[in-house]
Amino acid sequence: MRTSTQQSVVARYWHWLLVIALGAAGLAVMAYPSQQAGADEHCDTTVADGEDIQADGVDAAADGETVCVEDGTYEGNVSIDKSLTLVALNEHGAVIEGASVFSPSASDIAIDGFQFEVDDRAINTTTGDPVDNLTISNNRFVDLQNEAIGTAGSQNEYTNWTIEGNQVFGIQEVTSAFFIHSVSDSTISGNVIDGRFDEGGDYGVRSRGIQLDGAEDLEVSANTLRNLGDQGIQVADLVAAASGITITGNVVENA
């Protein structure tokens, strides 16, 4: 577990709701944070604190259903081998700890709103599995030992991934926050990757923000990458030639 100090300084990702009032004073716009990631979800299966996401959620759900996870602390690997939506009922309220990895191994999977404080990779595909139409959104990754999101092996070809609205704070090893191999027709947008826990602290490591290898027709946009000891965004062709990558509107600071 992170200390209360570390938790308090980790910035939250805000969904902005616009409230517009028209009157004699003119146009007023107010913004409010949305903290219920799964509030609008239909829950086919619900996992409560003290239960197991694998046994009581993934294994109990049918293909195409939504598994909602209540606030609490959860440990243990989660193998997602069917088309499912996994969503935290309250954004970042379901905390994944310890030696726990979410491993999507089927197409049409969504992972939304969790907080990961794990000892190795947080979300990682396995070699040979056809994982298309994967959405990873609104998650927060804190003080990781390895990648927040990674793809295993060098021969897999994945299509139609969406990685958006995630936050990464602190990576302890020399690695990349997002280590993406052989992904095509996909979008990485609106993520925040910071190599340290807080703006005033001195914690940081020699890590990359986003590493793309053998990617095709990929859009990387509106991401914020800061306090990294290596490249903010790296495009490589170690496993295959990269092509058709659009990088626009990103902010890179102190990297």
C-alpha positions in Angstrom: 0.0 0.0 0.0 1.1 3.6 -0.6 1.3 5.9 2.4 -1.4 8.4 3.0 1.0 11.2 1.9 1.7 9.5 -1.4 -2.0 8.9 -2.0 -2.9 12.5 -1.2 -0.5 13.9 -3.8 -1.4 11.7 -6.7 -3.5 13.8 -9.0 -6.9 12.5 -10.0 -8.2 12.3 -13.6 -11.3 14.5 -13.8 -14.3 14.0 -16.1 -15.7 17.5 -16.6 -19.4 18.0 -16.5 -20.5 21.3 -17.9 -23.4 23.1 -16.3 -24.5 26.1 -18.4 -26.7 28.8 -16.9 -28.1 31.6 -19.1 -29.3 34.8 -17.5 -28.8 38.5 -17.2 -25.3 38.1 -15.9 -24.3 36.2 -19.1 -23.0 32.7 -19.6 -21.7 30.8 -16.6 -19.9 27.5 -16.9 -19.2 25.3 -13.8 -17.1 22.1 -13.7 -17.7 19.2 -11.4 -15.6 16.0 -11.0 -17.2 12.7 -11.9 -16.1 10.1 -9.4 -18.3 7.2 -10.3 -16.8 5.4 -13.3 -19.4 2.6 -13.3 -22.4 4.6 -12.1 -24.0 4.4 -15.5 -23.1 0.8 -16.2 -25.5 -2.1 -16.2 -23.9 -4.6 -13.8 -24.5 -8.2 -14.8 -22.1 -9.4 -12.0 -20.9 -7.4 -9.0 -17.7 -8.2 -7.0 -17.7 -7.0 -3.4 -14.7 -6.3 -1.2 -13.3 -9.5 0.2 -14.4 -11.5 -2.9 -12.2 -12.5 -5.8 -12.3 -10.7 -9.2 -11.4 -13.9 -11.1 -13.7 -16.4 -9.4 -16.6 -14.2 -8.4 -16.4 -11.8 -11.4 -14.7 -13.1 -14.6 -15.5 -16.8 -14.2 -19.0 -16.1 -13.1 -19.9 -13.8 -16.0 -21.0 -14.8 -19.4 -19.4 -13.6 -22.6 -20.4 -10.0 -23.4 -21.4 -9.1 -19.8 -20.3 -6.3 -17.5 -18.5 -7.1 -14.2 -18.6 -4.2 -11.7 -16.1 -4.1 -8.8 -17.0 -2.4 -5.6 -14.6 -0.3 -3.5 -12.0 -2.4 -1.8 -8.5 -3.9 -2.0 -8.0 -6.9 -4.3 -5.1 -9.2 -5.0 -4.4 -12.1 -7.4 -4.0 -12.5 -11.1 -7.0 -11.9 -13.3 -7.1 -13.8 -16.6 -9.8 -12.2 -18.9 -10.5 -15.0 -21.4 -13.9 -13.8 -22.7 -15.4 -10.6 -24.0 -16.2 -8.6 -20.9 -16.3 -5.1 -19.5 -14.5 -4.8 -16.1 -15.3 -1.6 -14.4 -14.7 -0.1 -10.9 -18.0 1.2 -9.5 -16.3 4.2 -8.1 -13.3 5.5 -10.1 -10.1 4.3 -8.5 -12.0 2.9 -5.5 -11.2 -0.7 -6.5 -7.4 -1.0 -5.7 -5.4 -3.9 -7.2 -2.3 -4.7 -5.1 0.6 -7.2 -4.8 1.6 -9.7 -7.4 -1.5 -9.1 -9.5 -1.7 -8.8 -13.3 -4.8 -8.3 -15.5 -4.2 -10.4 -18.6 -6.7 -9.9 -21.4 -6.6 -13.0 -23.8 -9.7 -12.4 -25.9 -11.2 -9.7 -28.0 -13.8 -7.1 -27.0 -12.6 -6.4 -23.5 -12.7 -3.1 -21.5 -10.9 -2.3 -18.3 -12.1 0.9 -16.7 -11.5 2.9 -13.5 -9.2 0.7 -11.4 -6.2 1.8 -9.3 -3.2 -0.5 -9.7 -0.5 -0.6 -7.0 1.2 -3.9 -8.1 4.6 -5.5 -8.0 5.1 -6.1 -11.8 3.2 -5.3 -15.0 -0.4 -4.2 -14.3 -2.1 -5.0 -17.6 -0.3 -7.3 -20.0 -1.3 -9.5 -22.9 0.2 -13.0 -23.3 2.0 -14.4 -26.3 -0.2 -15.9 -29.0 -3.6 -14.5 -27.9 -5.7 -12.5 -30.4 -6.6 -9.5 -28.4 -8.5 -7.0 -30.6 -10.9 -4.2 -29.7 -9.3 -3.6 -26.3 -10.2 -0.5 -24.3 -8.1 0.5 -21.2 -9.5 3.7 -19.8 -9.6 5.9 -16.7 -7.3 3.7 -14.6 -4.6 5.0 -12.3 -1.2 3.2 -11.9 0.9 4.2 -8.8 4.5 3.3 -8.1 4.8 0.4 -10.4 7.8 -2.0 -10.7 7.2 -2.5 -14.4 5.0 -1.3 -17.3 1.5 -0.1 -16.6 0.4 -1.5 -20.0 2.4 -4.0 -21.9 2.2 -6.5 -24.8 4.0 -9.8 -24.6 6.0 -11.3 -27.3 7.1 -9.8 -30.6 4.9 -11.6 -33.2 1.4 -10.6 -32.1 -0.6 -8.2 -34.2 -3.4 -6.4 -32.3 -6.0 -4.1 -33.8 -8.4 -1.4 -32.6 -7.0 -0.6 -29.1 -8.1 2.5 -27.2 -5.9 3.6 -24.3 -7.3 6.8 -22.9 -7.7 8.9 -19.8 -5.3 6.8 -17.7 -2.8 8.2 -15.1 0.7 6.7 -14.3 2.6 8.1 -11.3 6.0 6.7 -10.6 7.7 3.7 -12.3 10.5 2.1 -10.2 12.4 0.2 -12.9 14.0 1.3 -16.1 11.1 0.6 -18.5 8.2 2.3 -20.3 4.8 3.2 -18.8 3.2 1.9 -22.0 5.2 -0.7 -23.9 3.2 -1.4 -27.0 4.2 -4.0 -29.7 2.6 -4.6 -33.0 -0.7 -2.7 -32.5 -2.5 -1.2 -35.4 -5.6 1.1 -36.1 -5.5 2.3 -32.5 -5.6 5.4 -30.3 -3.5 6.4 -27.3 -4.9 9.7 -26.0 -5.5 11.9 -23.0 -3.2 10.0 -20.6 -1.0 11.5 -17.9 2.4 9.8 -17.3 4.6 11.3 -14.5 7.8 9.7 -13.3 7.3 10.9 -9.7 4.5 11.1 -7.1 4.1 14.9 -6.7 5.1 18.1 -8.4 7.5 19.2 -5.6 9.1 15.8 -4.9 12.4 14.5 -6.3 11.2 10.9 -7.0 11.9 9.8 -10.6 13.5 7.2 -12.6 15.1 6.7 -16.0 11.9 5.5 -17.7 10.1 6.2 -21.0 6.6 7.4 -21.3 5.2 5.6 -24.4 7.2 3.1 -26.4 5.8 1.9 -29.7 7.4 -0.9 -31.6 6.1 -2.2 -35.0 3.0 -0.1 -34.7 0.8 0.9 -37.7 -1.8 3.5 -38.2 -1.7 4.7 -34.6 -2.8 8.0 -33.2 -0.9 9.4 -30.2 -2.5 12.6 -29.1 -3.2 14.9 -26.1 -1.0 13.0 -23.7 1.0 14.6 -20.9 4.4 13.1 -20.2 6.7 14.6 -17.6 9.6 13.9 -15.2 10.9 11.0 -17.2 14.6 10.1 -17.4 14.3 9.0 -21.0 12.1 9.7 -24.1 8.6 10.9 -23.6 7.5 9.0 -26.8 9.7 6.5 -28.7 8.8 4.9 -32.0 11.0 1.9 -32.8 11.1 -0.9 -35.4 12.8 -3.7 -33.5 10.2 -6.3 -34.2 8.6 -4.8 -37.3 8.6 -1.6 -39.3 6.5 1.2 -37.9 4.3 3.2 -40.2 1.3 5.6 -40.3 1.8 6.9 -36.8 0.4 10.3 -36.0 1.8 12.1 -32.9 0.0 15.4 -32.2 -0.9 17.7 -29.3 1.1 16.0 -26.7 2.9 17.8 -23.8 6.4 16.5 -22.9 8.2 18.2 -19.9 11.4 17.3 -18.2 12.1 14.2 -20.2 
